[in-house]
Amino acid sequence: MAVHRMRFRITQEGLLRAGTALIALGIPAVLAGMVWELYRASGLARAAFGWRFLLGREWDPVAGEFGALPFVFGTAVSSALAVLIAAPLGVLTGIYLAELAPPRWRRTLSFTVELLAAVPSVVYGLWGMYVFAPWLRRWVQAPLAETLGFIPLFRGPAYGIGMLTGGLILAIMILPTIAAISREVIAAVPVSQREALLALGATPWEVITRVVLPFGRSGIAGGIVLGLGRALGETMAVTMVIGNAPRISASLFSPASTMASVIANEFAEATTEIYVSALMEIGLLLLGVSLLVNILARLLVRRLGVNTR
């Protein structure tokens, strides 16, 4: 009887090990399948344009001329603008929620921040298009154009929609992610480290800057890069407010387009094989950029973690 139970237990453990291994291996298999299908489907565009596809500025489906540089530019600038705005605000929000907020407000504020992360992107897009963009055009873009129009960043007519609006909407969308991760990382800092510095006469600000942030910087950096990853791949909200024009402009007021938005806008209109293949190559490029950002994030977090120790 004991031998039978032992054999049954060994069989269960073997099945569990094999099943979990199969599931774990299935994830990279799905990713490899996606990469292969995008690579295969974009073969016609790669054969027709080569490296000129990445550097070309012309996107003219009627003439059969396709260049991805305007969309790469729009993706990079809008995501960078979003991170530059959301990263400091998100970290400061996490510091307040974990260290400074009164206990009776902490839970409510934390729930509210996390709730913002659950709002569908199309809702952000509708709000941005009908509420935020008109307000931004009247109270921000127009005054900036009048006072700082000599600077290329703020030159040109104020449309409301454009690169600035897309970047700000992305910042609002990734802010809850950065804030929530920063709060969890800061809350995980051992209390003994805080108490040790307080016992030496340090102020709360000194505790935050000399103990809390150095200890949790790897996790905070990971949260920021996670927010960047979402900004790079965001589709609907950006599509509704960025203007969807394949152009490269130094002005933040100018309409632009991203890799995700051009795929969402034009995939249903792609009637030729070369058109579909060009959109597939943009999808492959976007997937490659996202994978590269995640790899760099892992390396950054590992480096910061080693330096912290």
QUIFENKA-V583648 format. One record per backbone hydrogen bond with DSSP energy under -0.5 kcal/mol. NH is the residue of the N-H (numbers start at 1). CO is the residue of the C=O. Records with the same first field share a line. If there is no record, write none. Layout:
BEGIN
NH: CO, CO
END
This chain:
BEGIN
5: 1
6: 2
7: 3
8: 4
9: 5
10: 6
11: 7
12: 8
13: 9
14: 10
15: 11
16: 12
17: 13
18: 14
19: 15
20: 16
21: 17
22: 18
23: 19
24: 20
25: 21
26: 22
27: 23, 24
28: 24
29: 25
30: 26
31: 27
32: 28
33: 29
34: 30
35: 31
36: 32
37: 33
38: 34
39: 35
40: 36
41: 37
42: 38
43: 40
46: 42
47: 43
48: 44
49: 45
50: 45, 46
52: 49
53: 50
54: 51
55: 51
56: 52
60: 65
64: 60
65: 60
66: 64
68: 53
69: 56
71: 68
72: 68
73: 69
74: 70
75: 71
76: 72
77: 73
78: 74
79: 75
80: 76
81: 77
82: 78
83: 79
84: 80
85: 81
86: 82
87: 83
89: 85
90: 86
91: 87
92: 88
93: 89
94: 90
95: 91
96: 92
97: 93
98: 94
99: 95
100: 95, 96
101: 96
105: 102
106: 102
107: 103
109: 105
110: 106
111: 107
112: 108
113: 109
114: 110
115: 111
116: 112
117: 113
118: 114, 115
119: 116
123: 120
124: 120
125: 121
126: 122
127: 123
128: 124
129: 125
130: 126
131: 127
132: 127
133: 128
135: 131
136: 132
137: 133
138: 134
139: 135
140: 136
141: 136
142: 137
144: 140
145: 141
146: 142
147: 143
148: 144
149: 145
151: 148
154: 151
155: 152
159: 157
161: 159
162: 241
163: 254
164: 252
166: 162
167: 163
168: 164
169: 165
170: 166
171: 167
172: 168
173: 169
174: 170
175: 171
176: 172
178: 174
179: 175
180: 176
181: 177
182: 178
183: 179
184: 180
185: 181
186: 182
187: 183
188: 184
189: 186
193: 190
194: 190
195: 191
196: 192
197: 193
198: 194
199: 195
200: 196
201: 198
202: 197
207: 203
208: 204
209: 205
210: 206
211: 207
212: 207
213: 208
215: 211
216: 212
217: 213, 214
220: 216
221: 217
222: 218
223: 219
224: 220
225: 221
226: 222
227: 223
228: 224
229: 225
230: 226
231: 227
232: 228
233: 229
234: 230
239: 235
240: 236
241: 237, 238
242: 238
244: 256
245: 256
247: 245
249: 247
252: 153
254: 251
256: 242
259: 71
262: 258
263: 259
264: 260
265: 261
266: 262
267: 263
269: 266
270: 266, 267
271: 269
276: 272
277: 273
278: 274
279: 275
280: 276
281: 277
282: 278
283: 279
284: 280
285: 281
286: 282
287: 283
288: 284
289: 285
290: 286
291: 287
292: 288
293: 289
294: 290
295: 291
296: 292
297: 293
298: 294
299: 295
300: 296
301: 297
302: 298
303: 299
304: 300
305: 301
306: 302
307: 303
308: 304
309: 305
END
